[in-house]
Amino acid sequence: MPKFILSYIRAIDAMNRFIGRFAMYLIFALIGVLLWSSFSKAFFTPSHWTLETAQFVMVAYYVLGGPYSIQLGSNVRMDLFYGGWSARQRAWFDAFTVLFLLFYLGMLLYGAISSTAYSLGYFGTEPFAFFWDLFVTFITQGPSGASEKIGFMERSPTSWRPYLWPVKTILCIGVFLMLLQSLAEFFRDIGRIREEASDVL
């Protein structure tokens, strides 16, 4: 396997291992929010922010921990034939299924980016162009210039009414990291196929 691909795999593994382990600690934040929600309902007025905060923390927990679970191979697989196959057959099957995962994650990323752009007041059909324009404006004109590009700032329809772009941005980052990790797994599977083929020869 070429050195640059090995370097890519190692870099992505290390990055997602760090982020995934950090994301695991978000479960304690989620527990804290849920405990406060129960406590406030029992002794005070129910807190309006707890339900949505718990949902937002759960989104971050799953999407930022997702790439690490892909790396560990801890995703659920229905095993009808897989366990009885040879290592090379399993590598071929894994590489084949990762291609579908890459396509799915690519479409999911586009949808997440479009939804984030909508949350910032963009109603067009080119979300990448919107974010590029926003970035260039921020670099050339500063925060005040970039703020003029932002529209109505979507909020949740609940009584607390938090902005939705932060959690949607986290979703974009998590899906992008899963895409990078899936590509690393594809390269890893191809390497396993080549190793098994060389062992046979």
C-alpha positions in Angstrom: 0.0 0.0 0.0 1.4 3.5 -0.9 2.8 5.5 2.0 0.5 8.4 1.5 -2.5 6.1 1.9 -1.0 4.6 5.0 -0.4 8.1 6.3 -4.0 9.0 5.6 -5.3 6.0 7.4 -3.1 6.6 10.5 -4.0 10.3 10.6 -7.8 9.7 10.3 -7.6 6.9 12.8 -5.8 9.1 15.3 -8.1 12.1 14.8 -11.3 10.1 15.1 -9.9 8.1 18.1 -9.3 11.4 19.9 -12.7 12.9 19.0 -14.5 9.7 19.7 -13.1 9.3 23.2 -13.9 12.9 23.9 -17.4 12.4 22.6 -17.9 9.5 25.1 -17.7 12.0 27.9 -20.7 13.8 26.5 -22.8 11.0 28.0 -22.0 12.5 31.5 -23.3 15.9 30.2 -26.4 14.2 29.0 -26.9 12.4 32.3 -26.5 15.7 34.1 -29.1 17.5 32.0 -31.6 14.6 32.5 -31.0 14.5 36.2 -31.6 18.3 36.4 -34.7 18.0 34.4 -36.1 15.4 36.8 -35.0 17.4 39.8 -36.5 20.7 38.5 -39.8 19.0 37.7 -40.0 17.5 41.2 -39.0 20.6 43.2 -39.3 23.7 41.0 -40.8 24.9 37.7 -39.8 22.5 34.9 -36.9 23.9 32.9 -37.7 24.7 29.3 -34.1 24.2 28.0 -33.5 20.6 29.3 -35.3 18.6 26.6 -33.7 20.3 23.6 -30.3 20.4 25.3 -30.5 16.7 25.9 -31.4 16.2 22.3 -28.6 18.4 21.1 -26.1 16.6 23.3 -27.3 13.2 22.1 -26.8 14.3 18.5 -23.2 15.4 19.2 -22.6 12.1 21.2 -23.8 9.9 18.3 -22.3 11.8 15.3 -19.0 12.6 16.8 -18.6 9.1 18.3 -19.8 7.5 15.0 -16.4 7.6 13.2 -14.7 5.9 16.2 -17.3 3.1 16.2 -16.7 2.6 12.5 -13.0 2.4 13.2 -13.5 -0.2 15.9 -15.9 -2.2 13.7 -18.6 -2.0 16.5 -21.4 -1.3 14.1 -24.2 -3.9 14.0 -23.9 -6.5 11.2 -26.5 -9.3 10.6 -24.3 -12.3 10.2 -25.9 -15.0 8.0 -22.8 -15.9 6.0 -20.1 -13.5 7.0 -18.6 -15.5 9.8 -18.1 -18.6 7.7 -16.2 -16.7 4.9 -12.5 -16.5 4.5 -10.6 -13.4 5.5 -10.3 -12.4 1.8 -14.0 -12.9 1.2 -14.8 -10.8 4.2 -12.4 -8.0 3.0 -14.1 -8.0 -0.4 -17.5 -7.8 1.2 -16.4 -5.0 3.6 -14.9 -3.0 0.7 -18.1 -3.5 -1.3 -20.4 -2.4 1.5 -18.2 0.6 2.4 -18.8 2.0 -1.2 -22.6 2.1 -0.4 -21.8 3.7 3.0 -19.6 6.4 1.2 -22.5 7.2 -1.1 -25.0 7.4 1.7 -22.8 9.6 3.9 -22.0 11.8 0.9 -25.8 12.4 0.3 -26.3 12.8 4.1 -23.5 15.4 4.3 -25.0 17.4 1.4 -28.4 17.4 3.1 -26.8 18.4 6.4 -24.9 21.3 4.8 -28.0 22.4 3.0 -30.0 22.3 6.2 -27.3 24.3 8.0 -27.3 26.9 5.2 -31.1 27.2 5.6 -30.7 27.7 9.3 -28.5 30.7 8.5 -31.1 32.2 6.2 -30.0 30.8 2.8 -32.8 29.8 0.5 -30.9 29.0 -2.6 -29.8 25.6 -4.1 -26.0 26.0 -3.8 -25.1 25.7 -0.1 -21.4 25.1 -0.8 -21.3 28.4 -2.8 -23.0 30.1 0.1 -20.5 28.9 2.7 -17.6 29.7 0.5 -18.9 33.3 0.0 -19.5 33.5 3.7 -15.9 32.4 4.4 -14.3 34.8 1.9 -16.4 37.6 3.2 -15.3 36.8 6.8 -11.6 36.8 5.7 -11.9 40.0 3.7 -14.4 42.1 5.6 -14.4 40.5 9.1 -17.3 39.3 11.2 -19.5 42.4 10.5 -19.3 41.8 6.8 -20.0 38.1 7.2 -23.0 38.8 9.4 -24.7 40.7 6.6 -24.7 37.5 4.5 -26.6 35.7 7.2 -30.4 35.9 7.1 -33.2 35.2 9.6 -31.3 32.6 11.8 -33.7 29.6 12.2 -34.8 28.9 15.7 -36.5 25.9 17.3 -40.4 26.4 17.4 -40.4 25.6 21.2 -40.8 28.1 24.0 -37.0 28.2 24.6 -36.3 28.9 20.9 -32.6 28.1 20.6 -30.8 28.7 17.4 -30.5 25.5 15.3 -27.3 26.2 13.3 -24.9 25.0 16.1 -26.3 21.5 16.3 -26.6 21.3 12.5 -23.0 22.3 12.2 -22.0 19.5 14.6 -24.0 17.1 12.5 -22.1 18.3 9.4 -18.8 17.8 11.2 -19.7 14.3 12.4 -21.0 13.1 9.1 -17.8 14.5 7.4 -15.6 12.6 9.9 -17.6 9.4 9.3 -17.0 9.9 5.5 -13.3 10.3 6.1 -13.2 7.2 8.4 -15.2 5.1 5.9 -12.7 6.0 3.2 -9.9 4.9 5.5 -11.7 1.6 6.1 -12.1 1.1 2.3 -8.3 1.6 1.9 -7.7 -0.8 4.8 -10.0 -3.4 3.2 -8.2 -3.1 -0.2 -4.9 -3.6 1.7 -6.3 -6.8 3.4 -7.4 -8.1 0.0 -3.9 -7.5 -1.5 -2.3 -9.2 1.5 -4.5 -12.2 1.3 -3.8 -12.5 -2.4 -0.1 -12.3 -1.9 -0.3 -15.0 0.8 -2.1 -17.3 -1.6 0.6 -16.8 -4.3 
